[in-house]
Each structure stands twice: as C-alpha cells, then as structure tokens.
C-alpha cells in the first residue's frame, strides 16, 4: 500500500474500492488527503461481512459520520438473480 500513498497523481476525483473489504478504510485514509472536494468514493459490496472482523462496518461508519466530511448513499443492483449493495460517498 505504500505505492498507493506515494505514486498516485493528485488531486483525486474518484476512488473505486473493489477489493478486500477489510482494507477499504485503510485505503481511503491513504488516498483521502488527495481527494478533492466533491470527489467520489465508490465501494463495492460492503454488505458482505467477508470475515473481516467488522472492518467493512468501520468503513461505512466512517463515511456515514458527517464529521468526516462525506455524504453517503447506498444503492442496490441486481445481477444473476441476486441483489448487491454498493455505497457512494461525496466529499463535502
């Protein structure tokens, strides 16, 4: 993850998280200093626990807390007869 912190062009307009749910908050915190105001954070499938010890929940709680500077909404999509949750946050 150190490469993420040092090799990402600034400013950042969009962060798309689609990896280990337990890393979402760590990745966001690494990239957050470069995320511009009104930048988007889109995360895939945070409805899954994934055995991460509740860290996806910590990520969602972070984005949901207005003190952290985000407005968040969840959307649901359907594919192959299944529903999937996704979260979109805008940095305010």
C-alpha positions as CSV (number, residue, x, y, z in Angstrom):
1,X,0.0,0.0,0.0
2,X,3.0,2.3,0.2
3,X,3.0,2.6,-3.5
4,X,-0.6,3.9,-3.3
5,X,0.4,6.6,-0.9
6,X,3.3,7.9,-3.0
7,X,2.6,7.1,-6.7
8,X,-1.0,8.4,-7.1
9,X,-1.4,11.6,-9.1
10,X,-3.1,14.5,-7.3
11,X,-5.8,15.6,-7.0
12,X,-8.0,12.6,-7.0
13,X,-11.6,12.8,-8.4
14,X,-12.7,9.2,-7.9
15,X,-11.7,6.4,-5.6
16,X,-13.2,3.0,-6.6
17,X,-12.9,0.3,-3.9
18,X,-13.4,-3.2,-5.1
19,X,-11.0,-5.4,-3.1
20,X,-10.8,-6.9,0.4
21,X,-13.5,-5.2,2.4
22,X,-11.2,-5.0,5.5
23,X,-8.8,-2.8,3.6
24,X,-11.4,-0.2,2.4
25,X,-10.9,2.2,5.4
26,X,-7.1,1.9,5.3
27,X,-7.0,2.6,1.5
28,X,-9.4,5.5,1.9
29,X,-7.3,7.1,4.6
30,X,-4.2,6.7,2.5
31,X,-5.8,8.4,-0.5
32,X,-8.0,10.8,1.3
33,X,-5.5,13.7,1.6
34,X,-5.5,13.9,-2.2
35,X,-9.3,13.5,-2.7
36,X,-10.7,16.8,-3.9
37,X,-13.8,18.4,-2.5
38,X,-16.8,16.9,-4.3
39,X,-14.7,13.8,-5.2
40,X,-16.4,10.5,-5.2
41,X,-15.7,7.3,-3.2
42,X,-17.5,4.3,-4.7
43,X,-17.3,1.0,-2.8
44,X,-18.5,-2.4,-4.0
45,X,-20.3,-5.0,-1.9
46,X,-19.9,-3.6,1.6
47,X,-22.9,-5.6,2.5
48,X,-20.7,-8.7,2.8
49,X,-19.1,-9.4,6.1
50,X,-16.2,-11.2,4.5
51,X,-14.9,-12.4,7.8
52,X,-13.0,-9.1,8.2
53,X,-13.9,-8.6,11.9
54,X,-16.3,-5.8,11.2
55,X,-13.9,-3.6,9.4
56,X,-16.3,-3.0,6.5
57,X,-18.7,-1.8,9.1
58,X,-16.0,0.6,10.4
59,X,-15.5,1.9,6.9
60,X,-19.2,2.5,6.5
61,X,-19.4,4.2,9.9
62,X,-16.6,6.5,8.9
63,X,-18.3,7.6,5.7
64,X,-21.7,7.9,7.5
65,X,-20.3,10.3,10.1
66,X,-20.8,13.9,8.9
67,X,-17.8,15.0,10.9
68,X,-15.5,13.1,8.5
69,X,-16.7,15.2,5.6
70,X,-18.8,12.9,3.4
71,X,-22.4,12.5,2.3
72,X,-23.2,8.9,1.6
73,X,-25.9,6.9,-0.2
74,X,-26.3,3.2,-0.7
75,X,-27.6,1.7,-3.9
76,X,-28.6,-1.8,-4.8
77,X,-28.1,-3.5,-8.1
78,X,-29.4,-6.9,-9.4
79,X,-27.5,-9.4,-11.5
80,X,-27.9,-13.1,-12.0
81,X,-30.9,-13.1,-9.7
82,X,-29.0,-11.6,-6.7
83,X,-29.0,-8.2,-5.1
84,X,-25.8,-6.4,-4.4
85,X,-25.2,-3.3,-2.3
86,X,-22.8,-0.5,-3.3
87,X,-22.0,2.7,-1.5
88,X,-21.3,6.1,-2.9
89,X,-19.9,8.9,-0.9
90,X,-19.2,12.5,-1.9
91,X,-16.6,14.6,-0.1
92,X,-18.2,17.8,1.0
